[in-house]
Structure formats: C-alpha cells, structure tokens
C-alpha cells in the first residue's frame, strides 16, 4: 500500500536544544514522534533511543507483520501484532530507564512516544505521553490519542474545566512517559487506514498552538507535500514557539468515494446512530467496530430462531430481514436497524425469529466480544452501561404506556396461572418488534 509521508522538526524560538525526534521507515511501515525530557541533553538521548529501540524491535517482528498483511482478517494475528507493538515500546522504556541508572547526569530522563505501524490497510497505534495522533477523514478530524497529562486527568475527573486548564501553570506535567520507569502502560488502537486518509503525529510544541482542531483539519485538507509540515511548524513558531516543534504527516492517495473507504465510514456512521453507542467518541466507536464480524444470509436463512439462546447483537448493513413470531410475520427491518442487543447481557430465549428476505449483510457483536470491551476499557464500559440503562428505561416507560391503554379481558373462571399467561401475553405484545423502540428491535 502506497503512503506519502513528510516530516519536519524545529527547535522553536526559545529552546537551545531540540529534544524532539521523528522516524519514518517506509519499508517497515513505521511512523513515529518522540518528545524527550531531562537535563544535560538527556531529552535528546531519550527520544533518539526510544525511536531506535522501537524500530529495532519491530524489525524483529517483520515476519509477523508480513503474516498479518497477508491475512488481515485473522484476529489472533491482529492481537499478536498489537501486543508486539506494545512490547516494543516497553523494551524501549526499559532501555532508557537502565541507561539513566548507569549515568547520574541522565537520571529521570524519558520521552513521549506516539507511533503508527502500517500492516496492509490496518494501522497499529501506540501512544505514551502528551504528543498526539490525529486522523483526518471525510472532512472531519479526530484525535485518536489521549494525553497522559496532569491537566487532562483533572479535566476527566471534572476537577477543572478546559478553560481553566489553559491558564494552569501545570501544562507541561505528564503522568506517563517512556523510560521514567522500567515498564509503562501503553495505549494502543487498531484502525483501518482508508484512501484519502491523512494522519498527523506531532509533539505538544505543535498541537498546543491549535486550540480548535478544526483549524488543523482545514490545514491538512489543503496542504500538499513537504509544504504541509512546514506550514504547521511555521504557525507554531509564529504563535510563540515556546517548545520544540515536530510534525510527521502521512497520507493515502485516493478519496472517500473509494468503495473500501465508503464501507468503513458507513459502518462507523451506523454505529454512531445506535442508542447503545450514542455516547461513544470516534476512537471508542473504532474499538467497537474492531470487535464486530460480518455475517451474510441468503433469502430464507435465519439469523435468529424463536426460543433459541444466542449471544449476538446484529446491525443490518444491507438487505432486509423479516421478524416472525409463532409463524406470524410481525415486521420488516432494513439497513441501519439493529436487533438482539439484550443478548449481550442475558441468556433469555429469543422471543421471535429473524430471517433474511433478500441477500443480507449483518454486522454482529457477540457477548464475548462485548465483555472483552467492558473488561479492558473502563471509560467505554461506563458509557455502554449508562446507555443500556437509558435504553431499558425507555422500553419500560413504553411498555407501561402500552399496558395502560390495553383492555385485558381476563376470564374470571380461569385458574390463576392462566390469568398470568394472559397478562404476560399482553406485555409481550406491547413490546413486540414494530412497536415502541429507539431504532431497532429486541428478540
């Protein structure tokens, strides 16, 4: 896959030394930015060492990278490569840490490190510190990395506002860095790199001068070639240049009209509109998408059978399905509609069947994959659980309203259990597909 890339680093207007570093290895598919810290030029050493070790470690994993490139749909290979990227950063952290231990002048040195490894059409991001990774796609810019800084932690906790953070004297305090300790927690993300995409990796000496991300997006959308990083660095210098400034830009030729790009963008747009995922940010939606699988059904084939137990939540990408209960058709569902989300949290038998009317493509999220997200992503888990509460609350209110309007004529001569069955039947009818629902149906 062809990728165009350009880079530039600058000392800025006030610093005497440039402790930033960047790396582009097109053969390996590695792009990285590092911002070093520490006295006696130790920052320069840390950033250079971090980039060098990561490159060497990933070069050792070249067979794994090639295997994944040949078989990108094998989940086990994706997991192995993601772990290899994380391990490479930790080997770098150990190397820098022990280097500092051997030289008192370099004690406490460390570096941020933000990198993207390309393997086929997939990008493997690894991030530590307050440098950043941005993705410009389909006229929108998304920050894929999260700052590991004192101020960002306070903003997340609600202790301070974004405006207060801008005036804080602790703007340079980071909570994670490569080399400060022997091992470090690494944020990783796997995402599709699509025709027309542009990635920006930069140090805080650059992104700190762009309070409005839309301005960055505007520059990335119009800039070309080596002039693009030059313009970004020039703006940072013109606005103060108080720190070293580094920019690495990578771009895939093409545009969003390419079928492969349009398909991924459409999947993310559909996920965003589903009530369960309404509170998720772009990076979190990407993580959900990574856990889904594609299922295809011919006319008449069943995705769900009434009375069976299952663990799949389905989203219709293309085609049409029919919801059937007791052999009676209830409703028809089309693209963008979802069904079966309660299977993610319980083992109750399916209350209706769903079968394809025409050739149909479904995106499936299993309970196992859902629990994996909940276990490993605490913030994402909180958002998902809150959305579940809202969905259930909505359905409870809808069912109560439906029941209040029902005229249940109970047979007073029937035994108690028969009366109960009459009431249960009325409740099911009030919540059947085609009735009150946010945008999908529950089986």
Sine and cosine of phi, psi and omega as CSV:
sin_phi,cos_phi,sin_psi,cos_psi,sin_omega,cos_omega
0.00,0.00,0.81,-0.59,-0.02,-1.00
-0.98,0.20,0.72,-0.70,0.06,-1.00
-0.71,-0.70,0.77,-0.63,0.11,-0.99
-1.00,-0.03,0.67,-0.75,-0.04,-1.00
-0.57,-0.82,0.51,-0.86,0.01,-1.00
-0.57,-0.82,0.48,-0.88,-0.03,-1.00
-0.55,-0.83,0.43,-0.91,0.07,-1.00
-0.37,-0.93,0.67,-0.75,0.12,-0.99
-0.79,-0.61,0.52,-0.86,-0.06,-1.00
-0.58,-0.81,0.59,-0.81,-0.04,-1.00
-0.93,0.36,-0.34,0.94,-0.07,-1.00
1.00,0.03,-0.18,-0.98,-0.11,-0.99
-0.98,-0.21,-0.15,0.99,-0.06,-1.00
-0.83,-0.56,-0.43,0.90,-0.03,-1.00
-0.99,0.17,0.53,-0.85,0.04,-1.00
-1.00,0.02,-0.46,0.89,-0.03,-1.00
-0.83,-0.55,0.53,-0.85,0.08,-1.00
-0.99,-0.15,0.95,-0.31,-0.01,-1.00
-1.00,-0.10,0.03,1.00,0.09,-1.00
-0.98,0.17,0.35,-0.94,0.12,-0.99
-0.50,-0.86,0.39,-0.92,0.07,-1.00
-0.64,-0.77,0.34,-0.94,-0.03,-1.00
-0.59,-0.81,0.74,-0.67,0.17,-0.99
-0.76,-0.64,0.90,-0.44,0.08,-1.00
-0.84,-0.54,1.00,-0.07,-0.10,-0.99
-0.92,0.39,-0.55,0.83,0.01,-1.00
-0.91,0.41,-0.63,0.78,0.02,-1.00
-0.99,0.11,-0.40,0.92,-0.06,-1.00
0.99,0.14,0.50,0.87,-0.09,-1.00
-0.93,-0.36,0.75,-0.67,0.02,-1.00
-0.71,-0.71,0.78,-0.63,-0.12,-0.99
-0.47,-0.88,0.42,-0.91,0.09,-1.00
-0.74,-0.67,0.66,-0.75,0.04,-1.00
-0.70,-0.72,0.63,-0.77,0.00,-1.00
-0.83,-0.56,0.97,-0.24,-0.10,-1.00
-0.99,0.17,0.29,-0.96,0.02,-1.00
-0.56,-0.83,0.50,-0.87,0.02,-1.00
0.75,-0.66,0.52,-0.85,-0.03,-1.00
-0.97,0.24,0.13,-0.99,0.05,-1.00
0.82,0.57,0.70,0.72,0.02,-1.00
0.88,0.47,0.28,0.96,-0.01,-1.00
-0.91,0.41,-0.49,0.87,0.02,-1.00
-0.88,0.47,-0.65,0.76,0.04,-1.00
-0.89,0.46,-0.65,0.76,-0.01,-1.00
-0.91,0.42,-0.70,0.71,-0.05,-1.00
-0.90,0.44,-0.72,0.69,-0.03,-1.00
-0.91,0.41,-0.67,0.75,0.01,-1.00
-0.91,0.42,-0.67,0.74,0.00,-1.00
-0.91,0.41,-0.67,0.74,0.00,-1.00
-0.87,0.49,-0.72,0.69,0.00,-1.00
-0.91,0.42,-0.66,0.75,-0.03,-1.00
-0.91,0.42,-0.71,0.70,-0.03,-1.00
-0.92,0.40,-0.68,0.73,0.02,-1.00
-0.87,0.50,-0.68,0.73,0.03,-1.00
-0.88,0.48,-0.72,0.70,-0.02,-1.00
-0.90,0.44,-0.68,0.74,-0.03,-1.00
-0.92,0.40,-0.63,0.77,-0.01,-1.00
-0.96,0.26,-0.49,0.87,0.08,-1.00
-0.89,0.45,-0.56,0.83,0.07,-1.00
-0.91,0.42,-0.44,0.90,-0.03,-1.00
-0.99,-0.10,0.28,0.96,-0.03,-1.00
-0.84,0.55,-0.65,0.76,0.05,-1.00
-0.86,0.51,-0.62,0.79,0.04,-1.00
-0.92,0.39,-0.66,0.75,0.03,-1.00
-0.87,0.49,-0.69,0.72,0.00,-1.00
-0.91,0.41,-0.63,0.78,0.01,-1.00
-0.90,0.44,-0.68,0.73,0.02,-1.00
-0.92,0.40,-0.64,0.77,0.01,-1.00
-0.86,0.50,-0.60,0.80,0.01,-1.00
-0.97,0.23,-0.49,0.87,-0.04,-1.00
-0.73,-0.69,0.93,0.36,-0.10,-1.00
-0.93,0.37,-0.22,0.97,-0.02,-1.00
-1.00,-0.02,-0.05,1.00,0.04,-1.00
-0.99,0.15,0.94,-0.34,-0.10,-1.00
-0.88,0.47,-0.59,0.81,-0.04,-1.00
-0.90,0.43,-0.57,0.82,0.05,-1.00
-0.94,0.35,-0.61,0.79,0.04,-1.00
-0.89,0.45,-0.68,0.73,0.02,-1.00
-0.90,0.44,-0.68,0.73,0.01,-1.00
-0.88,0.47,-0.67,0.74,-0.02,-1.00
-0.94,0.33,-0.60,0.80,0.05,-1.00
-0.89,0.45,-0.64,0.77,0.04,-1.00
-0.93,0.36,-0.57,0.82,0.01,-1.00
-0.91,0.42,-0.63,0.78,0.05,-1.00
-0.90,0.43,-0.70,0.71,0.02,-1.00
-0.89,0.45,-0.65,0.76,0.01,-1.00
-0.91,0.42,-0.64,0.77,0.00,-1.00
-0.86,0.51,-0.66,0.75,0.03,-1.00
-0.91,0.41,-0.62,0.79,0.00,-1.00
-0.96,0.30,-0.52,0.85,0.12,-0.99
-0.90,0.44,-0.65,0.76,0.06,-1.00
-0.89,0.45,-0.65,0.76,0.00,-1.00
-0.90,0.45,-0.68,0.73,0.02,-1.00
-0.90,0.43,-0.66,0.75,0.00,-1.00
-0.89,0.46,-0.72,0.69,0.00,-1.00
-0.91,0.41,-0.66,0.75,-0.01,-1.00
-0.86,0.50,-0.75,0.66,-0.04,-1.00
-0.95,0.32,-0.51,0.86,0.10,-1.00
-0.88,0.47,-0.66,0.75,0.02,-1.00
-0.93,0.36,-0.55,0.83,0.01,-1.00
-0.92,0.40,-0.50,0.87,-0.03,-1.00
-0.99,0.12,-0.27,0.96,-0.05,-1.00
-0.73,-0.68,0.95,-0.31,-0.08,-1.00
-0.87,0.50,-0.50,0.87,0.01,-1.00
-0.91,0.41,-0.39,0.92,-0.02,-1.00
-0.97,-0.25,0.16,0.99,-0.03,-1.00
-0.87,0.50,0.76,-0.65,0.02,-1.00
1.00,0.03,0.05,1.00,-0.01,-1.00
-0.96,0.29,0.43,-0.90,0.01,-1.00
-0.21,-0.98,-0.06,-1.00,-0.02,-1.00
-0.42,-0.91,0.50,-0.86,0.24,-0.97
-0.98,0.21,0.30,-0.95,0.07,-1.00
-0.42,-0.91,0.87,-0.49,0.06,-1.00
-0.81,-0.59,0.83,-0.56,-0.11,-0.99
-0.63,-0.78,0.39,-0.92,0.11,-0.99
-0.73,-0.68,0.81,-0.59,0.08,-1.00
-0.94,-0.33,0.82,-0.57,0.01,-1.00
-1.00,-0.08,0.72,-0.69,0.09,-1.00
-0.64,-0.77,0.98,-0.21,-0.12,-0.99
0.92,0.39,-0.76,-0.64,0.03,-1.00
-0.99,-0.14,0.25,0.97,0.03,-1.00
-0.96,-0.28,0.57,-0.82,0.06,-1.00
-0.89,-0.45,0.76,-0.65,0.03,-1.00
-0.95,-0.32,0.95,-0.33,-0.02,-1.00
-0.99,-0.10,0.65,-0.76,0.16,-0.99
-0.75,-0.66,0.64,-0.77,-0.15,-0.99
-0.51,-0.86,0.73,-0.69,0.13,-0.99
-0.61,-0.79,0.78,-0.63,0.08,-1.00
0.97,-0.25,-0.42,-0.91,-0.08,-1.00
-0.89,-0.46,0.26,0.97,0.29,-0.96
-0.95,0.31,0.15,-0.99,-0.11,-0.99
-0.68,-0.73,0.37,-0.93,0.15,-0.99
-0.83,-0.56,0.84,-0.55,0.05,-1.00
-0.91,-0.42,0.51,-0.86,0.11,-0.99
-0.84,-0.55,0.84,-0.54,0.09,-1.00
-0.97,-0.24,0.88,-0.47,-0.10,-0.99
-0.56,-0.83,0.74,-0.67,0.10,-0.99
0.77,0.63,0.73,0.68,0.07,-1.00
0.94,0.35,0.28,0.96,0.04,-1.00
-0.75,-0.66,0.56,-0.83,0.04,-1.00
-0.93,-0.36,0.66,-0.75,-0.04,-1.00
-0.77,-0.64,0.75,-0.66,0.11,-0.99
-1.00,0.08,0.92,-0.39,-0.06,-1.00
-1.00,0.04,-0.43,0.90,0.02,-1.00
-1.00,-0.10,0.34,-0.94,0.05,-1.00
-0.86,-0.52,0.79,-0.62,-0.04,-1.00
-0.88,0.48,0.75,-0.66,0.13,-0.99
-0.99,-0.10,0.97,0.24,-0.08,-1.00
-0.72,-0.69,0.39,-0.92,0.01,-1.00
-0.86,0.51,-0.69,0.72,-0.05,-1.00
-0.91,0.41,-0.67,0.75,-0.01,-1.00
-0.91,0.42,-0.59,0.81,0.07,-1.00
-0.88,0.47,-0.65,0.76,0.01,-1.00
-0.93,0.37,-0.60,0.80,0.03,-1.00
-0.91,0.42,-0.68,0.73,0.00,-1.00
-0.89,0.45,-0.60,0.80,0.01,-1.00
-0.97,0.24,-0.23,0.97,-0.03,-1.00
0.99,0.11,0.21,0.98,-0.02,-1.00
-0.95,0.32,-0.62,0.79,0.03,-1.00
-0.73,-0.69,0.30,-0.95,0.05,-1.00
-1.00,-0.07,0.20,-0.98,0.04,-1.00
-0.88,0.48,-0.64,0.77,0.01,-1.00
-0.90,0.43,-0.65,0.76,0.04,-1.00
-0.91,0.41,-0.59,0.81,0.00,-1.00
-0.90,0.44,-0.56,0.83,-0.01,-1.00
-0.90,0.44,-0.46,0.89,-0.03,-1.00
-0.99,-0.15,0.01,1.00,-0.09,-1.00
-0.96,0.26,0.59,-0.81,0.06,-1.00
-0.98,0.20,-0.04,1.00,-0.06,-1.00
-0.97,-0.23,0.49,0.87,-0.08,-1.00
-0.91,0.42,-0.39,0.92,-0.05,-1.00
-0.98,-0.17,0.12,0.99,-0.03,-1.00
-1.00,0.07,0.89,-0.45,0.03,-1.00
-0.96,-0.30,0.46,-0.89,-0.08,-1.00
-0.98,-0.21,-0.16,0.99,0.03,-1.00
-0.59,-0.81,0.66,-0.75,0.06,-1.00
-0.43,-0.90,0.44,-0.90,0.02,-1.00
-0.99,0.15,0.84,-0.54,0.07,-1.00
0.97,-0.23,-0.30,0.95,0.04,-1.00
-0.92,0.39,-0.60,0.80,0.12,-0.99
-0.82,-0.57,0.22,-0.98,-0.07,-1.00
-0.91,0.41,-0.60,0.80,0.07,-1.00
-0.82,-0.57,0.35,-0.94,-0.04,-1.00
-0.57,-0.82,0.55,-0.84,0.07,-1.00
-0.97,0.23,0.81,-0.58,-0.08,-1.00
-0.94,-0.34,0.77,-0.63,0.13,-0.99
-0.99,0.13,0.77,-0.64,0.03,-1.00
-0.80,-0.60,0.42,-0.91,0.03,-1.00
-0.43,-0.90,0.70,-0.72,0.10,-0.99
-0.94,-0.35,0.78,-0.63,0.00,-1.00
-0.57,-0.82,0.39,-0.92,0.05,-1.00
-0.96,0.29,0.69,-0.73,0.14,-0.99
-0.97,-0.26,0.88,-0.47,-0.20,-0.98
-0.94,-0.34,0.40,-0.92,0.09,-1.00
-0.80,0.59,0.75,-0.66,-0.02,-1.00
1.00,-0.04,-0.18,0.98,0.01,-1.00
-0.94,0.33,0.54,-0.84,0.14,-0.99
-0.78,-0.62,0.77,-0.63,0.07,-1.00
-0.94,-0.33,0.67,-0.74,0.09,-1.00
-0.86,-0.51,0.84,-0.55,0.14,-0.99
-0.93,-0.36,0.77,-0.63,-0.09,-1.00
-0.47,-0.88,0.41,-0.91,0.08,-1.00
-0.99,0.11,0.20,-0.98,-0.04,-1.00
-0.93,0.36,-0.30,0.96,0.08,-1.00
-0.91,0.41,-0.29,0.96,0.08,-1.00
-0.99,-0.17,-0.85,0.53,-0.12,-0.99
-0.92,0.40,-0.33,0.94,0.03,-1.00
-0.91,0.41,-0.29,0.96,0.00,-1.00
-0.98,-0.19,0.17,0.99,0.04,-1.00
-0.82,-0.57,1.00,0.08,-0.01,-1.00
-0.93,0.36,-0.51,0.86,0.01,-1.00
-0.97,-0.23,0.93,-0.37,-0.03,-1.00
-0.88,0.48,-0.43,0.90,-0.01,-1.00
-0.89,0.46,-0.50,0.86,0.06,-1.00
-0.91,0.41,-0.66,0.76,0.07,-1.00
-0.87,0.49,-0.70,0.71,0.01,-1.00
-0.87,0.49,-0.64,0.77,0.01,-1.00
-0.89,0.45,-0.66,0.75,0.01,-1.00
-0.92,0.39,-0.69,0.73,-0.02,-1.00
-0.91,0.41,-0.49,0.87,-0.05,-1.00
-0.97,0.26,-0.42,0.91,-0.08,-1.00
-0.94,-0.35,-0.32,0.95,-0.05,-1.00
-0.96,0.27,0.44,-0.90,0.01,-1.00
-0.66,-0.75,0.61,-0.79,0.15,-0.99
0.84,0.54,-0.50,-0.87,-0.07,-1.00
-0.91,0.41,-0.33,0.94,0.02,-1.00
-0.93,0.38,-0.39,0.92,-0.05,-1.00
-0.92,0.40,-0.82,0.57,0.05,-1.00
-0.90,0.43,-0.52,0.86,0.04,-1.00
-0.89,0.46,-0.66,0.75,0.00,-1.00
-0.92,0.40,-0.66,0.75,0.01,-1.00
-0.89,0.46,-0.73,0.68,0.01,-1.00
-0.91,0.42,-0.63,0.77,0.01,-1.00
-0.88,0.47,-0.64,0.77,0.03,-1.00
-0.91,0.41,-0.69,0.73,0.01,-1.00
-0.88,0.48,-0.66,0.75,0.05,-1.00
-0.92,0.40,-0.67,0.74,-0.02,-1.00
-0.90,0.44,-0.46,0.89,-0.02,-1.00
-1.00,-0.08,0.14,0.99,0.08,-1.00
0.58,-0.81,-0.71,0.70,0.02,-1.00
0.82,0.57,0.67,0.75,-0.08,-1.00
-0.97,0.24,-0.16,0.99,-0.03,-1.00
-0.69,-0.73,0.16,-0.99,0.14,-0.99
-0.90,0.43,0.51,-0.86,-0.11,-0.99
-0.78,-0.62,0.82,-0.58,0.00,-1.00
-0.68,-0.74,0.66,-0.75,-0.02,-1.00
-0.65,-0.76,0.78,-0.62,0.16,-0.99
-0.85,-0.52,0.83,-0.55,-0.03,-1.00
-0.88,-0.47,0.74,-0.67,0.06,-1.00
-0.76,-0.65,0.66,-0.75,-0.10,-1.00
-0.63,-0.77,0.68,-0.73,0.10,-0.99
-1.00,-0.09,0.79,-0.61,0.06,-1.00
-0.87,0.50,0.43,-0.90,0.01,-1.00
0.93,-0.38,-0.18,-0.98,0.03,-1.00
-0.51,-0.86,0.03,-1.00,-0.12,-0.99
-0.93,0.36,-0.18,0.98,0.03,-1.00
-0.97,0.26,-0.25,0.97,0.06,-1.00
-0.85,0.52,0.72,-0.70,-0.06,-1.00
-0.81,0.59,-0.65,0.76,0.00,-1.00
-0.91,0.42,-0.61,0.80,0.03,-1.00
-0.95,0.33,-0.71,0.70,-0.04,-1.00
-0.87,0.49,-0.59,0.80,-0.03,-1.00
-0.91,0.41,-0.73,0.68,-0.02,-1.00
-0.92,0.39,-0.69,0.73,0.01,-1.00
-0.87,0.49,-0.64,0.77,0.00,-1.00
-0.91,0.41,-0.66,0.75,0.02,-1.00
-0.87,0.50,-0.69,0.72,0.00,-1.00
-0.92,0.39,-0.62,0.79,0.04,-1.00
-0.90,0.44,-0.65,0.76,0.03,-1.00
-0.91,0.42,-0.71,0.71,0.02,-1.00
-0.85,0.52,-0.67,0.74,-0.05,-1.00
-0.88,0.48,-0.51,0.86,-0.08,-1.00
-1.00,0.06,-0.15,0.99,0.00,-1.00
-0.99,0.17,0.76,-0.65,-0.06,-1.00
-0.78,0.63,-0.60,0.80,-0.02,-1.00
-0.88,0.48,-0.49,0.87,-0.07,-1.00
-0.93,-0.36,0.27,0.96,-0.14,-0.99
-0.90,0.43,-0.42,0.91,-0.06,-1.00
-0.99,-0.11,0.04,1.00,-0.08,-1.00
-1.00,0.10,0.60,-0.80,0.11,-0.99
-0.99,0.14,0.06,-1.00,-0.08,-1.00
-0.87,0.49,-0.72,0.70,-0.01,-1.00
-0.88,0.47,-0.62,0.79,0.00,-1.00
-0.94,0.35,-0.59,0.80,0.08,-1.00
-0.89,0.45,-0.61,0.79,0.05,-1.00
-0.88,0.47,-0.65,0.76,0.02,-1.00
-0.90,0.43,-0.62,0.78,0.07,-1.00
-0.91,0.42,-0.72,0.69,0.00,-1.00
-0.84,0.54,-0.61,0.79,0.00,-1.00
-0.89,0.45,-0.40,0.92,-0.03,-1.00
-1.00,-0.02,-0.07,1.00,-0.03,-1.00
-1.00,-0.01,0.34,-0.94,0.10,-1.00
-0.78,-0.62,0.37,-0.93,-0.02,-1.00
-0.99,-0.16,0.77,-0.64,0.04,-1.00
-0.84,-0.54,0.66,-0.75,0.02,-1.00
-0.88,-0.47,0.59,-0.81,-0.03,-1.00
-0.72,-0.70,0.68,-0.73,0.08,-1.00
-1.00,0.08,0.32,-0.95,0.03,-1.00
-0.80,0.60,0.77,-0.64,0.02,-1.00
1.00,-0.04,-0.27,0.96,0.02,-1.00
-0.97,0.24,0.58,-0.82,-0.07,-1.00
-0.99,-0.10,0.76,-0.65,0.17,-0.99
-1.00,0.06,-0.57,0.83,0.00,-1.00
-0.66,-0.76,0.66,-0.75,0.09,-1.00
-0.89,-0.45,0.72,-0.69,-0.02,-1.00
-0.82,0.57,0.72,-0.70,0.03,-1.00
1.00,0.04,-0.27,0.96,0.00,-1.00
-0.99,0.15,0.32,-0.95,0.11,-0.99
-0.98,-0.21,0.59,-0.81,-0.01,-1.00
-0.45,-0.89,0.19,-0.98,-0.02,-1.00
-0.77,-0.64,0.25,0.97,-0.06,-1.00
-0.99,-0.17,0.67,-0.75,0.18,-0.98
-0.96,-0.29,0.78,-0.63,-0.13,-0.99
-0.91,-0.42,0.56,-0.83,0.10,-0.99
-0.77,-0.63,0.78,-0.63,-0.04,-1.00
-0.99,0.14,0.88,-0.48,0.05,-1.00
-1.00,-0.02,-0.67,0.75,0.00,-1.00
-0.43,-0.90,0.51,-0.86,0.01,-1.00
0.98,-0.22,-0.43,-0.90,-0.10,-1.00
-0.36,-0.93,0.68,-0.74,0.05,-1.00
-0.83,-0.55,0.40,-0.92,0.02,-1.00
-0.89,-0.45,0.73,-0.69,0.04,-1.00
-1.00,-0.09,0.80,-0.60,-0.08,-1.00
-0.79,-0.62,0.69,-0.72,0.05,-1.00
-0.74,-0.68,0.83,-0.56,-0.01,-1.00
0.86,0.51,0.51,0.86,-0.02,-1.00
0.99,0.16,-0.02,1.00,-0.04,-1.00
-0.97,-0.26,0.86,-0.52,0.05,-1.00
-0.89,0.46,0.71,-0.70,-0.03,-1.00
-0.95,-0.30,-0.73,0.68,-0.05,-1.00
-0.31,-0.95,0.23,-0.97,0.05,-1.00
-0.87,-0.49,0.68,-0.73,-0.04,-1.00
-0.87,-0.50,0.60,-0.80,-0.04,-1.00
-0.85,-0.52,-0.16,-0.99,-0.06,-1.00
-0.81,0.58,0.64,-0.77,0.02,-1.00
1.00,-0.02,-0.24,0.97,-0.02,-1.00
-1.00,0.01,0.50,-0.86,-0.02,-1.00
-0.84,-0.55,0.33,-0.94,0.05,-1.00
-0.39,-0.92,0.47,-0.88,0.09,-1.00
1.00,0.03,0.32,0.95,-0.10,-0.99
-0.93,0.37,-0.42,0.91,-0.01,-1.00
-0.93,0.38,-0.32,0.95,0.06,-1.00
-0.91,0.41,-0.27,0.96,0.03,-1.00
-0.95,0.32,-0.36,0.93,-0.11,-0.99
-0.82,-0.57,-0.16,0.99,0.06,-1.00
-0.60,-0.80,0.13,-0.99,-0.07,-1.00
-0.92,-0.39,0.38,0.93,-0.04,-1.00
-0.92,0.40,0.53,-0.85,0.05,-1.00
-0.88,0.48,0.54,-0.84,0.04,-1.00
-0.90,0.43,0.69,-0.72,-0.06,-1.00
-1.00,0.05,-0.15,0.99,0.02,-1.00
-0.38,-0.92,0.25,-0.97,0.06,-1.00
-0.99,-0.15,0.44,-0.90,0.08,-1.00
-0.73,-0.68,0.84,-0.55,-0.01,-1.00
-0.76,-0.65,0.47,-0.88,-0.02,-1.00
-0.97,0.26,0.70,-0.72,0.10,-1.00
-1.00,0.01,-0.57,0.82,0.05,-1.00
-0.69,-0.72,0.01,-1.00,0.09,-1.00
-0.82,0.58,0.81,-0.59,-0.16,-0.99
-0.71,-0.71,0.66,-0.75,0.09,-1.00
-0.93,-0.37,0.80,-0.61,0.02,-1.00
-0.86,-0.50,0.60,-0.80,0.15,-0.99
-0.99,-0.14,0.82,-0.57,-0.10,-1.00
-0.92,-0.40,0.69,-0.73,0.12,-0.99
-0.85,-0.53,0.87,-0.49,-0.05,-1.00
-1.00,0.06,0.31,-0.95,0.05,-1.00
-0.88,0.47,-0.63,0.78,0.01,-1.00
-0.87,0.50,-0.72,0.70,0.01,-1.00
-0.91,0.40,-0.63,0.78,0.01,-1.00
-0.89,0.46,-0.71,0.70,0.01,-1.00
-0.91,0.42,-0.55,0.84,0.05,-1.00
-0.88,0.48,-0.68,0.74,0.06,-1.00
-0.89,0.46,-0.71,0.71,-0.05,-1.00
-0.90,0.45,-0.62,0.78,-0.04,-1.00
-0.95,0.32,-0.60,0.80,-0.16,-0.99
-0.99,-0.16,-0.27,0.96,-0.06,-1.00
-0.82,-0.57,1.00,-0.04,-0.13,-0.99
-0.90,0.44,-0.69,0.72,-0.02,-1.00
-0.92,0.38,-0.70,0.71,0.04,-1.00
-0.87,0.49,-0.65,0.76,0.01,-1.00
-0.87,0.49,-0.68,0.73,0.01,-1.00
-0.88,0.48,-0.65,0.76,-0.01,-1.00
-0.92,0.39,-0.66,0.75,-0.01,-1.00
-0.91,0.41,-0.69,0.72,-0.01,-1.00
-0.92,0.40,-0.61,0.79,0.06,-1.00
-0.90,0.44,-0.65,0.76,0.03,-1.00
-0.91,0.42,-0.62,0.78,0.05,-1.00
-0.87,0.49,-0.69,0.72,0.02,-1.00
-0.86,0.50,-0.68,0.73,0.00,-1.00
-0.91,0.41,-0.67,0.75,0.01,-1.00
-0.89,0.45,-0.72,0.69,0.00,-1.00
-0.91,0.42,-0.63,0.78,0.04,-1.00
-0.89,0.46,-0.68,0.74,0.02,-1.00
-0.88,0.48,-0.70,0.72,-0.03,-1.00
-0.93,0.36,-0.58,0.81,0.04,-1.00
-0.90,0.45,-0.70,0.72,0.04,-1.00
-0.90,0.44,-0.66,0.75,-0.01,-1.00
-0.90,0.44,-0.65,0.76,0.01,-1.00
-0.92,0.39,-0.66,0.75,0.03,-1.00
-0.88,0.48,-0.67,0.74,0.01,-1.00
-0.91,0.42,-0.63,0.78,0.01,-1.00
-0.92,0.39,-0.66,0.76,0.00,-1.00
-0.91,0.41,-0.59,0.81,-0.01,-1.00
-0.91,0.42,-0.37,0.93,0.00,-1.00
-0.99,-0.14,-0.01,1.00,-0.01,-1.00
-1.00,0.08,0.59,-0.81,0.09,-1.00
-0.95,-0.30,1.00,-0.03,-0.06,-1.00
-1.00,0.02,0.96,-0.28,-0.02,-1.00
-1.00,-0.03,1.00,-0.09,-0.05,-1.00
-0.99,0.15,0.66,-0.75,0.09,-1.00
-0.98,0.18,0.95,-0.32,-0.10,-1.00
-0.93,0.36,-0.25,0.97,0.01,-1.00
-1.00,0.03,-0.14,0.99,-0.02,-1.00
-0.97,0.24,0.49,-0.87,0.07,-1.00
-0.91,0.42,0.32,-0.95,-0.06,-1.00
-0.82,0.58,-0.67,0.74,-0.05,-1.00
-0.90,0.43,-0.53,0.85,0.02,-1.00
-0.94,0.35,-0.62,0.78,0.06,-1.00
-0.89,0.47,-0.66,0.75,0.01,-1.00
-0.88,0.47,-0.63,0.77,0.02,-1.00
-0.90,0.43,-0.59,0.81,0.05,-1.00
-0.89,0.46,-0.69,0.73,-0.01,-1.00
-0.92,0.40,-0.69,0.73,0.00,-1.00
-0.89,0.46,-0.62,0.79,0.03,-1.00
-0.89,0.45,-0.64,0.77,0.02,-1.00
-0.91,0.41,-0.63,0.78,0.01,-1.00
-0.91,0.42,-0.69,0.72,0.02,-1.00
-0.87,0.49,-0.67,0.74,-0.02,-1.00
-0.88,0.47,-0.56,0.83,-0.03,-1.00
-0.94,0.33,-0.38,0.92,-0.06,-1.00
-0.89,-0.46,0.29,0.96,0.01,-1.00
-0.93,0.38,0.41,-0.91,0.10,-1.00
-0.82,0.58,0.64,-0.77,-0.06,-1.00
0.99,-0.11,-0.18,0.98,0.06,-1.00
-1.00,-0.06,-0.68,-0.73,-0.04,-1.00
-0.99,0.16,0.86,-0.52,0.03,-1.00
-0.33,-0.94,0.47,-0.88,-0.02,-1.00
-0.88,0.48,-0.89,0.46,0.02,-1.00
-0.47,-0.88,0.09,1.00,-0.03,-1.00
-0.60,-0.80,-0.33,-0.95,-0.06,-1.00
-0.69,-0.72,0.48,-0.88,0.03,-1.00
-0.93,-0.37,0.75,-0.66,0.05,-1.00
-0.95,-0.31,0.00,0.00,0.00,0.00
